[in-house]
Amino acid sequence: MNSRWMRAVLAGTVVVGGLSLAIIARSEQAGSAQSASDGPKTAEQAYKNIQVLKGTPADQVIPSMQFISNSLGVECEFCHTQGAFDKDDKKAKEVARKMIQMQFAINKDNFKGERAVTCFSCHRASHDPVGTPIISDEEPKHSEAPKASEANAAPTADQIIDRYIQAVGGADALQKITSRSEKGSINAGGRQTPIEVLAKAPDKRISLMHTPNGDSITAYDGHTGWLGNPGGRPPREMGPAEADAARLDADFHLPVDLKKIFSQFRVRPADKIGDHATIQLIGIRGGQPPVRFYFDQQSGLLLRMVRYADTPLGRNPTQIDYADYRAEGGVKIPYRWTLARPMGRFTIQVDQVEQNVPIDDSKFSKPAAPEPKPAK
């Protein structure tokens, strides 16, 4: 199987998941980080040979490893031995532990414990820290502060959201659509794979990527998110950060629900996305990282969303670009979206849409775990 394709898929799963190659090793090491019977576990309870992340919730271990991978531009095997992640046979693993301790100490001693310095502060996607200033190939660009008249002319958050609602067809038209079935293909690493997305109001969504080894599934059932893996591995529930992202994606009437989801908004200038001038709206929620929305200044449509998943070491970013808007049943929806993370990206292109189709709620439910086979 094409390794580049697998990296792109595992770096982002289908639509919202946060898998990495290290996820596969979860069952090889110590089983699931949480079960219905014993509740949440800490890192050292769920994994072998945890040294510097003791006390960290087990569901934060994999996102933390992803952050290191993103910050250094390396794969899991840079520090770990494939199939034996608990071994200490690589020097890079010991160095990584020391670097994590150094990061914690710098922030504690100099920034009141706030996470101001991270792995990325020095590494910048290179396994060797950047210690020498880089010579630019271009003349430096000096940004000018906006004129007072321009600042006063900036739209308010309410105006931006209201224009977005009108751009996609209006609140009444949105509320008339209660379900949607989409079929198309996902392009990851240059490989095309069929994909199907089902969504139902108010907050259910499932995407199924039909790989040669079975379906790769990302789902939110209205309460919890879960991921189904091809190859016969049992599905697992999402961690808190993954579920929060899935909940946002599953909001069927997102344009009219934005003001309910976020308690505060900030309007900021933004760079162009392609040829489109944009305006940035930052959504604030208590206890959660901000979410950045970029709207086309001309059409009012949403062109980009950037969200973050917190880890003990830093924030993992995810960027979703929306394009190819078309009218279906009186509302405009994107027929193409591209999900990008530091270590990979993929694009989904929809070619068939049906709306207000009957979809049973059971479609979004996680399958029951198979009964264990009796010992011989």
Disulfide bonds with the S-S distance in Angstrom:
none
